[in-house]
Structures are given as C-alpha cells and as structure tokens.
Amino acid sequence: MLAALLFFSAVGGLAGLVAGLFGIGGGIIIVPALSLALAHQGVEAGLVMHLAIGTSLAIIVVTGASSAFSHWRKGAVSLDLLARMLPGLMCGAVLGGLVAEQLDAQQLERYFGVFMLLLALHMLLSRGVSEADSGAGRPAMFAAGTAIGTFSALFGVGGGVLSVPWLARNGAGVTHAVGTSAACGLPIAAAGAITFLFTGLGHAGLPSGSSGYLYWPAFFGVALFSVPAARLGAKLAHFLPPHRLRQLFAAVMLVVGLKLIL
C-alpha cells in the first residue's frame, strides 16, 4: 500500500505540473496512470478504466476548485458565460457518466487513446486561440455545454481543450476564456464524479477503499500533491519555452495514445 500511495503522489505531482505548464486538465495524465496502477494491483480488468475515470473526475473537483478560485480572484471568470453554459455542462457530465457505464473497459480505453491522439495533434498544430466579439445565444451555449460536459466526463478530463476555444470565440478574451474554462471544469467534474459514484455502486470486484467508481486511496494521494504542483507549473510556464514544451508533451501523448489503442 505504501508503494501505491507513493506512486499516486508522484502522479499527482506530474499531473499538477502538466496542468500548470500547459493550462490543460491533469486528467490526461491521471487516467492512464491510475489504469496502470489499478491493473497492477489486480483490480478486475472490466473495472479498471471506470475506476480511473471516476477517480480522475473527483480529483479534478479539488484541483479545479483551486484553479477556479485563483482565476476568480484575478477577475478572469465571466459569470455571465458560466451561467449560460452551466445547465448544458451539468447535463452533459451526467450523460457522459451514463454512457461510460454502457461501455466495457476495452472500449473506454481505446476511445481514450483516440482522444489523446486528437489532443496531441491539436497541441502540435494549434497556432493559438482566435477571439470574437459577439457571443452565441443560450440554445447554442446549452448545446456546446452539453457536448463539452459529455466528452469531459466520458474521458475523466476537465474539458479546457474544448471550452477555451469555444469561449474565446463567443465573447471572452483569451484570459477570460481560460479563467472561465477553469470554472466550467468544476461543475463538470462534480456532476461526473457523482454519476460515476452511483453507477458503480454494487459492482462485484471493486477494490477495498472504493465507493462506486471512486477509489479513495488514489484520490487522496493524487489530490494532495496536484494542487501545489499546479502552482509550480504555472510559475515555470513563464520561464520555459512553451512551444517546445507543447511539442514534447504532445509527442508523449501520441505514444501513450497509440499504446492504448493497439
């Protein structure tokens, strides 16, 4: 158990560092790492990905709250945009959790691998976020929120890679898009984690220390170190060449994504 807790702590440190450096959720680190650790602990193969994703969402509640509060203190959260997207985000997060329950672990693993490949290509090819002056109406905001919430909860990530471009193109500057995206990740993660908790209740083979698809030893080990590491990553981002860092991280994601698919 001590070795597992040390591993979870290291994962938390790495996930937080990545989140701070690149401005993306740590779920893309947490989910593959937890799936590897849970499989190594002998958890039933059919439960590994569901536990990894559910636990990742619960962790993002903690890290997302810290990030959102920091952005809010700096005045970088648009409460108007958040309010317009909130219903869709929460509906989508619940939908994503329900869809995940209908997929087997192998399907989830492959879909997550495809998601990582697409995200890696986006990081390699993206030239920045474009801005627009006008915002979409409530129906479009609800639809976008539902889509973002669904994919985020399905894969156990914060959704920043999807919400930042959308917000920037619909009335928010890049700074406010990043801050509002951090706030959007909080209801996604909370609704998604609760859904994974309830859909996992009663499953035979769940490891000791779990509630539904939430595995608490991993939650505490990762969350404890991810918050301070994210702050460190945010500071380092101002001193290291971001373009080269994104290329290196995207290359690692390509390798991991291919491994999950093949």
MIDREN-60923 format. One line per field, with one value per residue (C-alpha): x, y, z; residue number from 1; residue in three letters; chain. Coordinates in Angstrom, 2 decimals. Layout:
N
east: [X:...]
north: [Y:...]
up: [Z:...]
nr: [NUM:...]
rest: [ala:...]
kette: [A:...]
//
This chain:
262
east: [0.00:2.88:4.31:0.88:0.48:3.94:3.01:-0.27:1.61:4.04:1.12:-0.44:2.79:3.18:-0.49:-0.43:2.82:1.40:-1.83:0.10:2.55:0.10:-3.19:-4.98:-6.58:-4.49:-6.93:-4.87:-2.08:-4.24:-6.45:-3.68:-1.56:-4.42:-5.47:-1.90:-1.72:-5.11:-4.31:-1.00:-2.91:-5.00:-8.27:-10.71:-9.95:-13.55:-13.49:-10.08:-10.96:-14.23:-12.42:-9.63:-12.05:-14.40:-11.49:-9.93:-13.15:-13.26:-9.65:-10.45:-13.14:-10.35:-7.79:-10.48:-11.78:-8.29:-7.70:-11.13:-10.74:-7.35:-8.76:-11.81:-9.61:-7.85:-11.19:-10.73:-14.02:-17.02:-20.02:-22.38:-20.77:-20.53:-24.24:-25.22:-23.18:-23.81:-27.07:-25.56:-22.29:-24.05:-26.46:-23.55:-21.47:-24.28:-24.81:-21.09:-21.09:-24.14:-22.61:-19.38:-21.37:-22.65:-19.14:-16.78:-13.27:-11.59:-13.86:-13.25:-9.50:-9.48:-11.72:-9.49:-6.47:-8.14:-8.96:-5.28:-4.15:-6.54:-5.49:-1.80:-2.39:-4.29:-1.36:1.11:-0.89:-2.66:-1.43:-3.32:-6.88:-8.81:-11.16:-14.53:-16.53:-20.05:-21.42:-23.71:-27.29:-28.49:-29.52:-26.05:-24.41:-26.53:-25.65:-21.94:-22.01:-23.71:-21.11:-18.19:-19.62:-20.30:-16.82:-15.13:-16.98:-16.67:-12.87:-12.31:-10.79:-11.52:-12.57:-10.35:-9.11:-12.73:-14.14:-11.31:-11.60:-15.41:-15.46:-12.82:-14.92:-18.06:-17.35:-14.45:-10.87:-8.23:-7.51:-11.19:-11.68:-9.01:-10.37:-13.99:-12.96:-11.39:-14.69:-16.61:-14.49:-15.74:-19.45:-18.43:-16.15:-18.61:-21.61:-19.49:-17.90:-21.28:-22.63:-19.66:-20.12:-23.76:-23.42:-20.60:-22.39:-22.96:-20.49:-18.72:-14.94:-14.49:-11.28:-11.31:-11.44:-13.75:-17.24:-18.76:-16.19:-14.30:-11.10:-10.27:-6.59:-5.78:-7.98:-6.18:-2.70:-3.08:-5.10:-2.71:0.22:-1.51:-2.59:0.87:2.44:-0.02:1.06:4.70:3.90:2.16:5.29:7.62:5.49:6.76:10.41:10.42:9.85:6.15:6.28:9.00:7.28:4.00:5.78:7.48:4.30:2.31:4.88:4.50:0.72:0.96:2.94:0.54:-2.50:-1.16:-0.38:-3.95:-5.42:-3.17]
north: [0.00:2.39:1.88:2.59:5.80:6.96:6.26:8.17:11.10:11.13:11.04:13.99:15.95:15.22:15.90:19.20:20.24:19.48:21.33:24.39:24.35:23.83:25.12:21.80:19.44:16.78:14.03:13.11:12.11:10.80:8.40:6.37:6.34:5.15:2.50:1.17:1.21:-0.43:-3.17:-3.78:-4.12:-6.90:-4.98:-6.71:-5.67:-4.68:-2.11:-0.51:2.28:3.15:3.50:5.54:7.95:8.31:8.94:11.42:13.45:13.50:14.73:17.47:18.76:19.61:20.89:22.68:24.49:25.75:26.86:28.47:30.40:31.73:32.92:34.43:36.44:37.88:38.81:36.38:34.45:35.60:34.77:35.55:32.99:30.47:30.85:30.42:27.22:25.72:23.80:22.17:21.36:19.52:17.68:16.64:15.46:13.20:11.94:11.20:9.17:7.19:6.50:5.29:2.78:1.20:0.76:-2.02:-1.23:-2.10:0.26:3.06:2.50:2.69:5.75:7.46:6.60:8.21:11.26:11.55:11.29:14.04:16.25:15.67:16.66:19.73:20.76:20.23:22.07:24.79:28.34:29.84:30.72:33.12:35.65:37.04:39.98:38.53:35.66:32.80:32.64:30.46:27.47:27.33:27.74:24.91:22.65:23.45:22.95:19.58:18.41:19.65:18.12:14.78:14.32:15.62:13.24:10.33:10.62:11.98:15.31:18.94:19.96:23.02:21.95:22.16:25.03:27.58:27.88:27.99:30.69:32.76:32.70:33.72:36.94:36.17:37.27:34.56:35.38:35.26:32.15:30.31:31.52:30.77:27.36:26.55:27.45:25.35:22.32:22.34:21.50:19.04:17.15:17.28:16.05:13.45:12.14:11.79:9.93:7.53:7.03:5.95:3.92:1.93:1.06:-2.64:-3.87:-7.04:-6.89:-3.27:-2.83:-2.06:1.68:2.48:3.97:3.08:4.00:6.34:4.89:6.94:5.96:7.26:10.32:11.47:10.55:12.39:15.39:16.15:16.81:18.04:21.42:22.71:21.17:23.07:26.33:25.44:24.56:27.89:29.70:27.59:28.30:31.89:30.81:27.77:27.86:26.95:25.90:23.28:22.07:21.57:19.61:17.34:16.73:16.10:13.51:11.67:11.77:10.30:7.35:6.76:7.14:4.59:2.17:2.39:1.82:-1.04]
up: [0.00:0.78:-2.71:-4.22:-2.21:-3.28:-6.90:-6.56:-5.02:-7.95:-10.38:-8.56:-8.81:-12.52:-13.33:-11.46:-13.13:-16.58:-15.77:-14.65:-17.56:-20.39:-18.99:-19.52:-17.07:-15.39:-16.38:-19.43:-17.01:-14.17:-16.15:-17.88:-14.71:-12.49:-15.00:-14.98:-11.17:-10.68:-13.18:-11.37:-8.08:-9.59:-9.97:-12.32:-15.90:-16.58:-13.78:-14.26:-16.72:-15.00:-11.66:-13.25:-14.95:-11.97:-9.60:-12.02:-12.07:-8.26:-8.18:-10.70:-8.31:-5.86:-8.35:-10.37:-7.30:-6.51:-10.10:-10.49:-7.23:-8.33:-11.66:-9.93:-7.57:-10.61:-12.18:-15.06:-14.70:-16.74:-14.56:-17.44:-19.77:-16.94:-16.12:-19.78:-20.13:-16.70:-17.44:-20.51:-18.74:-15.92:-18.22:-20.41:-17.46:-16.23:-19.78:-20.15:-16.94:-18.05:-21.47:-19.84:-17.77:-21.02:-22.46:-21.48:-20.24:-23.54:-25.47:-22.98:-23.18:-26.97:-27.08:-24.53:-26.69:-29.72:-27.58:-26.57:-30.20:-31.28:-28.38:-29.21:-32.84:-31.68:-29.48:-32.32:-34.98:-32.99:-33.55:-30.65:-29.81:-32.01:-30.43:-31.45:-30.12:-30.17:-28.12:-29.06:-27.78:-24.93:-27.14:-28.72:-25.30:-23.90:-26.83:-26.56:-22.80:-23.21:-25.75:-23.64:-20.46:-22.14:-23.59:-20.43:-18.10:-20.51:-20.51:-16.99:-18.03:-17.19:-20.69:-21.07:-24.51:-25.73:-23.67:-24.06:-27.88:-27.67:-25.00:-26.80:-29.96:-28.10:-26.31:-23.95:-24.41:-24.10:-20.45:-19.51:-21.65:-19.66:-16.32:-17.20:-18.56:-15.19:-13.52:-16.07:-15.19:-11.61:-12.26:-14.98:-12.61:-9.69:-11.70:-13.48:-10.28:-8.56:-11.60:-11.57:-7.84:-8.17:-11.38:-9.79:-6.55:-6.04:-8.66:-7.58:-7.71:-6.67:-4.65:-0.95:-0.31:-3.22:-3.36:-6.68:-9.30:-6.95:-5.48:-2.40:-1.81:-5.29:-4.79:-1.64:-2.89:-6.20:-4.99:-2.13:-4.47:-7.62:-6.23:-5.16:-8.28:-10.48:-8.87:-9.53:-13.14:-13.66:-12.45:-14.61:-17.66:-17.60:-17.82:-20.15:-23.94:-24.26:-27.93:-27.33:-24.18:-26.03:-28.77:-26.25:-24.29:-27.47:-28.57:-25.26:-25.63:-29.13:-27.79:-24.89:-27.13:-29.62:-26.80:-25.52:-28.97:-30.14]
nr: [1:2:3:4:5:6:7:8:9:10:11:12:13:14:15:16:17:18:19:20:21:22:23:24:25:26:27:28:29:30:31:32:33:34:35:36:37:38:39:40:41:42:43:44:45:46:47:48:49:50:51:52:53:54:55:56:57:58:59:60:61:62:63:64:65:66:67:68:69:70:71:72:73:74:75:76:77:78:79:80:81:82:83:84:85:86:87:88:89:90:91:92:93:94:95:96:97:98:99:100:101:102:103:104:105:106:107:108:109:110:111:112:113:114:115:116:117:118:119:120:121:122:123:124:125:126:127:128:129:130:131:132:133:134:135:136:137:138:139:140:141:142:143:144:145:146:147:148:149:150:151:152:153:154:155:156:157:158:159:160:161:162:163:164:165:166:167:168:169:170:171:172:173:174:175:176:177:178:179:180:181:182:183:184:185:186:187:188:189:190:191:192:193:194:195:196:197:198:199:200:201:202:203:204:205:206:207:208:209:210:211:212:213:214:215:216:217:218:219:220:221:222:223:224:225:226:227:228:229:230:231:232:233:234:235:236:237:238:239:240:241:242:243:244:245:246:247:248:249:250:251:252:253:254:255:256:257:258:259:260:261:262]
rest: [met:leu:ala:ala:leu:leu:phe:phe:ser:ala:val:gly:gly:leu:ala:gly:leu:val:ala:gly:leu:phe:gly:ile:gly:gly:gly:ile:ile:ile:val:pro:ala:leu:ser:leu:ala:leu:ala:his:gln:gly:val:glu:ala:gly:leu:val:met:his:leu:ala:ile:gly:thr:ser:leu:ala:ile:ile:val:val:thr:gly:ala:ser:ser:ala:phe:ser:his:trp:arg:lys:gly:ala:val:ser:leu:asp:leu:leu:ala:arg:met:leu:pro:gly:leu:met:cys:gly:ala:val:leu:gly:gly:leu:val:ala:glu:gln:leu:asp:ala:gln:gln:leu:glu:arg:tyr:phe:gly:val:phe:met:leu:leu:leu:ala:leu:his:met:leu:leu:ser:arg:gly:val:ser:glu:ala:asp:ser:gly:ala:gly:arg:pro:ala:met:phe:ala:ala:gly:thr:ala:ile:gly:thr:phe:ser:ala:leu:phe:gly:val:gly:gly:gly:val:leu:ser:val:pro:trp:leu:ala:arg:asn:gly:ala:gly:val:thr:his:ala:val:gly:thr:ser:ala:ala:cys:gly:leu:pro:ile:ala:ala:ala:gly:ala:ile:thr:phe:leu:phe:thr:gly:leu:gly:his:ala:gly:leu:pro:ser:gly:ser:ser:gly:tyr:leu:tyr:trp:pro:ala:phe:phe:gly:val:ala:leu:phe:ser:val:pro:ala:ala:arg:leu:gly:ala:lys:leu:ala:his:phe:leu:pro:pro:his:arg:leu:arg:gln:leu:phe:ala:ala:val:met:leu:val:val:gly:leu:lys:leu:ile:leu]
kette: [A:A:A:A:A:A:A:A:A:A:A:A:A:A:A:A:A:A:A:A:A:A:A:A:A:A:A:A:A:A:A:A:A:A:A:A:A:A:A:A:A:A:A:A:A:A:A:A:A:A:A:A:A:A:A:A:A:A:A:A:A:A:A:A:A:A:A:A:A:A:A:A:A:A:A:A:A:A:A:A:A:A:A:A:A:A:A:A:A:A:A:A:A:A:A:A:A:A:A:A:A:A:A:A:A:A:A:A:A:A:A:A:A:A:A:A:A:A:A:A:A:A:A:A:A:A:A:A:A:A:A:A:A:A:A:A:A:A:A:A:A:A:A:A:A:A:A:A:A:A:A:A:A:A:A:A:A:A:A:A:A:A:A:A:A:A:A:A:A:A:A:A:A:A:A:A:A:A:A:A:A:A:A:A:A:A:A:A:A:A:A:A:A:A:A:A:A:A:A:A:A:A:A:A:A:A:A:A:A:A:A:A:A:A:A:A:A:A:A:A:A:A:A:A:A:A:A:A:A:A:A:A:A:A:A:A:A:A:A:A:A:A:A:A:A:A:A:A:A:A:A:A:A:A:A:A:A:A:A:A:A:A]
//
